[in-house]
Amino acid sequence: MTMIDDAAVRAALHAVLADGPIPDTDIGRLGDFSFQPSPDRVHLRVSLIWERKAKTGTVLTEASGIWQVLAYAPEGTQVDAVESLALSVGLLYELHVDGPQLGNMVRITDVQTLTAVDGQDRPANDGTPGPRWVVVPLQVDFRLEMIPDGIA
């Protein structure tokens, strides 16, 4: 079976953010505790979620998933401002819906901005409560169809 390279998929999806309003230094992976954003700055956290990976024919491998982009802003930030930021990031992906593949493999099928929620980071080692955030999730649905090189 043709193996799906998670790192290549993640890189193709992440590359879209280079044209966005948030510098790469303020974009980290969800759950990566080495990513320590400043508690007074807006930042993004990203996550790759696979829904399906399957070999569907003798040579065809298909997969689908969600690229989740979470816009975080310090508690007290107007929700409308965070939603506006998330929408601007979403527009970067909208340009690719049913369009050319990202990284010659990833096809964006849908982009949705979800409802803002309150969030809080885990407590510090000394028990100090983690920073509180206004979080707006952005969901980018995608699919892949892979045929091994040399087969047409």
C-alpha positions as CSV (number, residue, x, y, z in Angstrom):
1,M,0.0,0.0,0.0
2,T,1.2,3.5,-0.8
3,M,2.0,5.1,2.6
4,I,0.7,8.5,3.4
5,D,3.4,10.7,4.7
6,D,1.8,12.6,7.6
7,A,4.6,15.1,7.7
8,A,4.2,16.0,4.0
9,V,0.4,16.4,4.4
10,R,0.9,18.6,7.5
11,A,3.5,20.7,5.7
12,A,1.3,21.2,2.6
13,L,-1.6,22.3,4.8
14,H,0.6,24.5,7.0
15,A,2.2,26.2,4.0
16,V,-1.1,28.0,3.3
17,L,-0.7,29.9,6.6
18,A,2.5,31.6,5.3
19,D,0.2,34.1,3.5
20,G,-1.8,34.8,6.6
21,P,-1.9,37.4,9.4
22,I,-0.1,35.4,12.0
23,P,3.7,35.0,11.8
24,D,5.0,31.4,11.8
25,T,6.6,31.9,15.2
26,D,3.1,32.2,16.6
27,I,1.8,29.0,15.1
28,G,2.2,25.7,16.9
29,R,0.9,22.2,17.1
30,L,-2.0,21.5,19.4
31,G,-0.6,19.5,22.3
32,D,3.0,20.5,21.7
33,F,4.1,21.7,25.2
34,S,7.3,23.1,23.8
35,F,5.2,25.7,22.0
36,Q,4.8,28.5,24.6
37,P,3.0,31.5,23.1
38,S,3.1,34.8,24.8
39,P,-0.1,35.1,26.9
40,D,-0.8,38.5,25.6
41,R,-0.6,37.7,21.9
42,V,-2.9,36.1,19.4
43,H,-1.6,32.8,18.0
44,L,-2.7,29.7,16.2
45,R,-2.6,26.0,17.2
46,V,-3.0,23.4,14.5
47,S,-3.9,19.7,14.5
48,L,-4.2,17.0,11.8
49,I,-7.1,14.6,12.4
50,W,-7.4,11.6,10.1
51,E,-11.0,10.3,9.5
52,R,-10.1,7.6,7.0
53,K,-7.1,6.0,5.4
54,A,-7.8,3.1,3.1
55,K,-6.6,1.3,0.0
56,T,-9.7,1.3,-2.2
57,G,-8.3,-0.4,-5.3
58,T,-5.4,-2.4,-6.6
59,V,-3.3,0.8,-6.7
60,L,-5.4,3.6,-5.3
61,T,-5.1,4.8,-1.8
62,E,-7.6,7.3,-0.4
63,A,-7.7,9.3,2.8
64,S,-9.7,12.1,4.3
65,G,-9.3,14.2,7.3
66,I,-9.6,17.5,9.1
67,W,-6.9,20.2,9.5
68,Q,-8.0,22.0,12.6
69,V,-6.7,25.6,13.0
70,L,-7.5,27.1,16.4
71,A,-7.3,30.9,16.7
72,Y,-6.4,31.8,20.3
73,A,-6.6,35.4,21.7
74,P,-6.1,36.5,25.3
75,E,-9.1,36.5,27.6
76,G,-10.9,39.8,27.3
77,T,-10.4,40.2,23.5
78,Q,-13.6,40.9,21.7
79,V,-15.0,37.7,20.3
80,D,-15.8,39.5,17.0
81,A,-12.1,40.3,16.5
82,V,-11.1,36.7,17.0
83,E,-13.8,35.5,14.7
84,S,-12.7,38.0,12.1
85,L,-9.1,36.7,12.4
86,A,-10.3,33.1,12.0
87,L,-12.4,34.0,9.0
88,S,-9.4,35.7,7.3
89,V,-7.4,32.5,7.9
90,G,-10.3,30.5,6.5
91,L,-10.3,32.6,3.4
92,L,-6.7,31.5,2.7
93,Y,-8.0,27.9,2.5
94,E,-11.2,28.8,0.7
95,L,-9.1,29.8,-2.3
96,H,-8.1,26.1,-2.6
97,V,-11.6,24.5,-2.2
98,D,-12.0,22.1,-5.1
99,G,-9.0,23.8,-6.7
100,P,-5.4,22.8,-7.3
101,Q,-4.0,20.3,-4.8
102,L,-1.7,21.5,-2.0
103,G,1.8,19.9,-2.2
104,N,0.5,17.8,-5.2
105,M,-1.5,15.6,-2.9
106,V,-4.0,17.4,-0.7
107,R,-7.4,18.6,-2.0
108,I,-9.4,21.0,0.2
109,T,-13.1,20.1,0.1
110,D,-14.7,22.4,2.7
111,V,-13.8,25.2,5.2
112,Q,-15.9,26.1,8.2
113,T,-15.4,28.6,11.0
114,L,-17.0,27.3,14.2
115,T,-18.4,29.0,17.3
116,A,-16.0,30.8,19.7
117,V,-15.4,29.1,23.1
118,D,-13.4,29.9,26.2
119,G,-10.3,27.9,26.9
120,Q,-7.5,27.7,29.4
121,D,-4.0,26.2,29.2
122,R,-2.9,23.6,31.7
123,P,-1.6,24.9,35.0
124,A,2.1,25.6,35.4
125,N,4.3,23.2,37.3
126,D,4.0,25.4,40.4
127,G,0.2,25.1,40.2
128,T,-0.3,28.6,38.8
129,P,-3.4,28.6,36.6
130,G,-2.7,28.6,32.9
131,P,-3.6,31.6,30.7
132,R,-7.3,31.9,29.6
133,W,-8.2,32.4,26.0
134,V,-11.0,33.1,23.6
135,V,-10.7,30.3,21.0
136,V,-12.3,30.2,17.5
137,P,-11.9,26.8,15.7
138,L,-11.5,26.6,12.0
139,Q,-12.1,23.3,10.3
140,V,-10.5,22.5,6.9
141,D,-11.8,19.2,5.4
142,F,-9.5,17.6,2.9
143,R,-8.9,14.4,1.0
144,L,-6.1,12.6,-0.8
145,E,-6.0,10.2,-3.7
146,M,-2.7,8.6,-4.2
147,I,-1.5,6.4,-7.1
148,P,2.1,5.1,-6.9
149,D,4.6,6.7,-9.3
150,G,4.9,4.9,-12.6
151,I,1.2,3.8,-12.7
152,A,-1.2,5.8,-14.9
